[in-house]
């Protein structure tokens, strides 16, 4: 992609920094306003990704194998989905608050510092970088997390976590609104739904279960929700689950997303860019980057080969939790375009 076209498109989609939690229409208008172009001229599935039939009792951490169905194109990254999957699986986005559980952090991270940290901590995603996981070559995230709960003895501290795709293993990073919805007084005999993916890795289904026991998995963290609940299914099998894997059938949970007003304005801006392709022979480089994304050289070169049409689909499908996440994807798409010249 030509450098000048890349700069024009980046400026056409640029905007002011604003936080979804401090909503202001005026602030968002800086991202979706009429002045954009004239000013610059330019489904692994759920909380539980285990396959039910596989009965992965030992819960050993597994990394995706990286097997390729097409020899010329690397398999689709879990970080390239255009919409949220049914059920729940944590996929990091910039600028959002998450809850982290100490149960499966490699080398225990901040929990090895000797401080009396509780099992669950609230963090904010401050930085997010994409990379290839050593060994497999599959996509992974390098996430900078900062403790934001001022009652925590780690408040203000930050650390970096490398997160690959988790295969056969439940999340230990949980989006905060999902965590808040899941932490309830689950008791023995409560009914619940758990999402299990299919054996072939494509799709999945909800399974009805009933809680038969509640007990901390580790004596070091007696209050931890990590795999605290034992659930029996209609086929008679029992599995341990974390609270955020359990869904109450009477209270469906909705993925958080940016405000509808902002979503509509962003989609309107994408439509204007698409129309500009015909009028100005792709003056902004919009179509060039979308076309580059159809090439195997582009898809194989980057751990997460983002491009404008994917971002538009994500906006349309309410994939994004914050505007910062939209801007982060935009920045990475343009970076890919600039390098692929």
N, C-alpha and C positions, 0 to 999 in steps of 0.2 A: 504494500500500500504506500502510495506516495506521501512523503512527509508533510507537504503543504495541505493535502486533503485531510490528513489526520488532524492537523492543528485546527483547521476550520471546523471539522465535525466535533472535536472536543470542546471547542468554544461554543458551538451551537447547542451543546447539551450541558454546558457548565452552569453552575449556580452557587448561591450563597450557602454557607453551612448553617443548618438548622436542625434542632433536635426534635423528634416527634413528640417527646414528652412535654416540651414547651411549645405547644402548637400556636402558630401565628400565621394567618393567611397572608399577611404582608411579607413575612419571612419567606414563605414558600413561593410567593409570586416572583421572587428573584430567580427561581429555577425554571418556572414555566411561563414567564411573561412574554409579551409580544416583542420585547427588545432583544431577545436572544440573538437572532440572526442579524438584525439591523445594527446592533451595537458592535458586534465582533466581526461581521463579514465572514464571516467564516461559516419410582414409588418404591433399595432395601427399604425398608418400609417404615416401621414404626418405632416406638419406644423399644419394643422387642424385635430385633432383627433375626431372631433365631427361627429356624424352620421347626415346626412342631413335630413332624415325623422324625426329625433327626435326633431329638431328645438329647440336646447338648448339656448333659448333666454337670460336667466339670467347669463349664463357662470359661474355658481357656480363651484368651484373646487371640483372635485370628484376623489376619489381614487378607484382603481379597487377592485372589491368585493372579489376576491380570491375564487370564486366558483370553485370547482374541478370537472373535467369530469371523472377522475380516482381516486377512494378513496385512493389508495396507493401512488400516486405521485402528488405532488403539481403542479399546472398549470405552463406552461412554462413561465419563466420570460421574461419581455420585454428587459432585459439585456442579454439574451441568444440567440439573433438572429445571424444567420450565414452570413447574407448579409444585405445590406442597403435596406430599403423598398422603393417602388415606392412613389413618392411624396416627402415629407420630414417630419421627426420627429427628434427632438434633442435627441441623446443618447450620454452621455458624454464619452469622451476618454481623457486619461492623456496626458498632454503636448501640448494641442491645445489652440488656442485663440478663445474666444467666446464673443458675445455681450450679455449683460444682460439688460433687460428692467424692470424698477421699478414697473410696473403696478400691478403685482400679487405676490410680494415677501412678505412672511409672516413677520409681524411686521416691514416691510419696510427695514429691514437690514441696510446697510450703509446710506440709505436715511433718517433714523430717527436721524442721528447724528447732524443735524442742519446745516451741510455744504451745500453749494449751488451746489449740484450735478445735472447734466443734466439727463434726463430720460433714456438715453442709455449710457452704459459704456462698454469699452473693458476690458476684463479680460483674464487671463491665468489659465487653470486648473493645479494647482500645486500638488494637492493630490486628490485621488479618492479612497473611501472605500465603500464596499458593506455592506448592513445591511438589517434587516427586519423592515418594517414600523410598528410602534406601532398600535395595534388594528387589522389591517387586516392581518399582518404577511407576506404581499407581499414584494417583493424585492424593495429596494430603494438605492439611492446613497447619500453618504455624501461627498460633493465636497468642496475643499478648492480653492477659487477663489482669485486671486490677481489682483488689478488694474494695468494695464500696459501702459496706455496712459499718457505720462508725462505732458500733458496739463490739466489733471484732478486734482482737489484739493484733490482727494483721492489716487493719484498716490503712489504706493508702499504698500498700505494697503491691508490686506487680511481679508477674512471672510469665514465662513463655512455655506454651504447651504445644507439642506436635500431635495432631489428631489425624490418624488415617481413617479410612472407612472401617467401621466395626462390623465384622461378620460373625454371626453366631454369638453376639454379646450385646447386652443392653447398654444404653447410654449412661455415662456418668457426668456429662454436661447436659443440663436441662434448661430450656428456655423458661424464664422466671414465671410467666403467667401460667404455663403448663404445670410447673412445680406447685405453684400456689393452689391450682385447681385440684391437684392430685393429693396434696397433703390434707387429708381429712381423717376422721375417726373410722377407718375401715375396721370392721369387727368380724369375728367368726360368723360364718353363714351368710355374709354379705355376697350378693351376686355382683359379678363384674364382667366386662368384656376385655379381651386381650387380642391385639392384632398380631397374627403370625404370617410371615411371608411364605410363599409356596416354595417347594423344594427346588424348582428350577430358577429361583431368584426373581421371577417375574410375577408381580401382583401378590395377592395374599387374601386373607379373609379374617373376619372377626370370629373368635371362639368364646362361647359362654363358659364361664367358670364360677366357682364359689369358693370363698376364702374359708380355709379349714384351720389355719393357725397363723399366729403373728408372733415373731420372735426375732430379736436382733441377730444378725449373722456374725457380728464380731463383738467380743466382750469389751474391746477397747472403745467402741462407740455404741453404747447401749440404746441410744435414741436415734440411731441412724435408720433411715427408711430403705437403705440399700438391700434389696432382695429380702425384705423383712417378712413378706407374706407368702404363705404356701397356698397355692390354688389347685383345686381338683377340677378336672374337666369331665365332660360326660363320657369320655372313653375310659375314665378311671385313672388316667395318668395324673401325677402331681408334679408341679414345678414351683420353684421359688421365683417371686417377682418383686421388683422395686415398685414403690407407690405410683410412679409416673408411667408405668406400663399398664396400670389398671384404669379402666374407664367405666364410669357409672352410666348404665344405659338410660337412666332417667334424666341425666344432665349432660347432654352432648357438649363437647368442648370445641371451640372454633379457633383456628390458627389466628394469632394477631397479625394485623396488616396495616399498612398506611391508610390514612383517611381517604374515603371515596372521592371527596372533592379534589384532593391532590392527585389521586390515581387518574381521574378523568382529565385533569390538566396535563399530566405527563403524557397520556395517550394522545391528546390533541396535538401536543408538540411533536410527538413521533409522526403523526399523520402529516403535519406540515413538512417535516423533513423528507418523508416519502414523496410527497407531491413535488418538492423542490428537485428531486432527481430528474424528473421529466423536463422541468422548465430550465434548469441550469446545467444540464449534463453532469449531474452529481457533483456540484460545486463543493459540497461539504464532505465528500468521500463516504457518504452513508452506504451507498450500494456497493462500493468497492470493498468495504470491510465485510459486508454480508456475503459477497461473492468469494472473498478469500476464505471465509469460514467453511465453504463447501469443499475445499481442497484438503486432501489427506496430509499434505506437507504442513498446512496450518494446524490441523487438528492434532497431529502427532508432536508438534514442536513445543507446545505449551501444556503445562499440567492442567490448566483450566482455560481452554481457548474461547474466551467470551467474545460476543459480537452483538451489534445493535438489535438484530431481530430477536435474539434470545432475551435480551433485557426488556424489549417491548412485550414479549410474551409473559415474562415474569411479572411485569407491572399489570398486565391485563388479567392474569390469573391470581392476583393478590398474593404473590410469593413473598414480597418484601415486607419486613416488619418495621423498618425505619427508612427514612429518606437517605440517611447516611449510607445504608446498604446499596441503594440505587446508585449513588454517586461513586461508591467503591467499585461496583461492577463496571460502571461507565469508564472509570479511570483505567481499570485493568484491560477492558476491551480496546481502548485506544493505545495502551502500551503494547498489546499484542499486534495491533495494526501497524504501529511504528516500527516494530522489530521485524515484521514480515514484509520486507520490501525487496 
